[in-house]
């Protein structure tokens, strides 16, 4: 008998409870981040890419500075 587990993906947005700024939006599965965008406390995009095993910035991604310029693009 083959046991097949279904992994449900969902899109989730997380907001800072202090100032209600968006801090993350992207795919989640089994309570872990998969692929998304991360924002700083001011709502500025600082990273977009993969999160392997729910860990921050693992896999392919792009990191941005305060001027929205790419400062790194590649594997983390």
Residue frames as qw, qx, qy, qz and C-alpha x, y, z in Angstrom:
[[0.000, 0.890, 0.456, 0.000, 0.00, 0.00, 0.00],
 [0.414, 0.314, 0.002, 0.855, 1.28, 3.46, -0.91],
 [0.232, -0.758, -0.441, 0.420, 0.79, 6.29, 1.58],
 [0.324, 0.477, 0.230, 0.784, 0.46, 9.59, -0.25],
 [0.223, -0.622, -0.416, 0.625, 0.46, 12.75, 1.85],
 [0.266, 0.779, 0.369, 0.433, -1.16, 15.81, 0.33],
 [0.402, -0.288, -0.184, 0.849, 0.76, 19.01, 0.97],
 [0.126, 0.868, 0.472, 0.094, -1.59, 21.97, 0.91],
 [0.390, 0.054, 0.008, 0.919, -0.06, 25.26, -0.16],
 [0.040, -0.874, -0.482, 0.035, -1.64, 28.52, 0.82],
 [0.317, 0.534, -0.044, 0.783, -0.82, 32.18, 0.39],
 [0.502, -0.685, -0.437, 0.297, -0.36, 34.01, 3.64],
 [0.187, 0.720, -0.104, 0.660, 0.29, 37.61, 4.67],
 [0.615, -0.464, -0.449, 0.453, 1.90, 38.44, 8.00],
 [0.036, 0.845, 0.051, 0.531, 1.69, 41.91, 9.51],
 [0.325, 0.156, -0.554, 0.751, 3.70, 43.57, 12.28],
 [0.334, -0.669, -0.663, 0.042, 1.34, 43.85, 15.25],
 [0.340, -0.478, -0.217, 0.780, 3.00, 47.08, 16.41],
 [0.091, 0.465, -0.146, -0.868, 2.57, 49.24, 13.30],
 [0.705, 0.445, 0.472, -0.286, 0.46, 46.95, 11.08],
 [0.282, 0.675, -0.527, -0.433, 3.07, 46.97, 8.28],
 [0.964, 0.220, -0.085, -0.120, 3.25, 43.94, 5.99],
 [0.336, -0.695, 0.629, 0.091, 6.34, 41.88, 6.89],
 [0.225, -0.173, 0.916, 0.282, 5.81, 38.74, 4.77],
 [0.745, 0.357, 0.151, -0.543, 3.58, 37.55, 1.94],
 [0.310, 0.446, -0.786, -0.296, 3.90, 34.30, 0.09],
 [0.799, -0.048, -0.531, -0.276, 3.34, 30.57, 0.01],
 [0.389, -0.440, 0.681, -0.437, 3.07, 28.54, 3.19],
 [0.801, -0.002, -0.538, -0.263, 2.77, 24.80, 3.62],
 [0.786, -0.299, -0.497, 0.215, 2.57, 22.84, 6.87],
 [0.441, -0.871, -0.125, 0.175, 3.23, 26.06, 8.81],
 [0.591, -0.371, 0.289, 0.656, 6.47, 26.84, 6.97],
 [0.282, 0.793, -0.153, -0.518, 7.41, 29.56, 4.49],
 [0.814, 0.209, 0.469, 0.270, 8.13, 28.27, 0.98],
 [0.411, 0.289, 0.353, 0.789, 8.38, 31.15, -1.48],
 [0.098, -0.883, -0.456, 0.042, 7.63, 34.77, -0.80],
 [0.268, 0.657, -0.079, 0.700, 8.58, 38.36, -0.13],
 [0.550, -0.527, -0.445, 0.472, 9.88, 39.79, 3.13],
 [0.086, 0.828, 0.113, 0.542, 9.57, 43.44, 4.16],
 [0.350, 0.110, -0.520, 0.772, 11.34, 45.55, 6.78],
 [0.119, -0.505, -0.671, 0.529, 9.57, 47.32, 9.65],
 [0.144, 0.457, -0.012, -0.878, 8.75, 50.24, 7.33],
 [0.717, 0.484, 0.413, -0.285, 7.09, 48.05, 4.72],
 [0.326, 0.740, -0.479, -0.340, 10.00, 48.17, 2.24],
 [0.980, 0.177, -0.085, -0.036, 10.82, 45.00, 0.28],
 [0.255, -0.764, 0.590, 0.048, 14.14, 43.51, 1.47],
 [0.206, -0.259, 0.928, 0.172, 14.01, 39.94, 0.11],
 [0.819, 0.241, 0.044, -0.519, 12.10, 37.78, -2.34],
 [0.392, 0.427, -0.806, -0.118, 12.80, 34.14, -2.91],
 [0.776, -0.131, -0.603, -0.131, 12.83, 30.68, -1.40],
 [0.429, -0.543, 0.545, -0.473, 12.65, 29.50, 2.18],
 [0.657, 0.115, -0.740, -0.090, 13.74, 25.87, 2.48],
 [0.520, -0.293, -0.746, 0.296, 12.33, 24.02, 5.50],
 [0.279, -0.881, -0.376, -0.065, 10.80, 27.32, 6.60],
 [0.590, -0.449, -0.027, 0.671, 14.23, 28.82, 7.24],
 [0.134, 0.916, 0.038, -0.377, 14.91, 32.42, 6.34],
 [0.328, 0.827, -0.373, -0.265, 16.56, 33.03, 2.99],
 [0.535, -0.266, 0.782, 0.177, 17.53, 29.52, 1.92],
 [0.611, 0.445, 0.618, 0.218, 17.72, 28.70, -1.76],
 [0.340, 0.373, 0.342, 0.792, 17.40, 31.15, -4.65],
 [0.148, -0.839, -0.457, 0.255, 16.63, 34.74, -3.79],
 [0.324, 0.594, 0.072, 0.732, 17.13, 38.45, -4.28],
 [0.421, -0.601, -0.403, 0.547, 18.09, 40.89, -1.50],
 [0.206, 0.786, 0.241, 0.531, 17.39, 44.63, -1.76],
 [0.350, -0.087, -0.366, 0.858, 18.79, 47.71, -0.02],
 [0.051, 0.600, 0.485, -0.634, 16.88, 50.77, 1.20],
 [0.203, 0.493, -0.274, -0.801, 17.01, 52.34, -2.28],
 [0.835, 0.312, 0.321, -0.320, 15.28, 49.22, -3.72],
 [0.435, 0.659, -0.588, -0.177, 18.47, 48.26, -5.56],
 [0.982, -0.050, -0.182, 0.001, 19.53, 44.62, -5.81],
 [0.191, -0.802, 0.554, -0.114, 22.47, 43.98, -3.51],
 [0.241, -0.289, 0.924, 0.061, 22.57, 40.20, -3.94],
 [0.824, 0.239, -0.061, -0.510, 20.97, 37.72, -6.32],
 [0.434, 0.386, -0.814, -0.028, 21.76, 34.03, -6.15],
 [0.755, -0.251, -0.606, -0.021, 21.83, 31.08, -3.73],
 [0.340, -0.680, 0.378, -0.528, 21.63, 31.51, 0.03]]
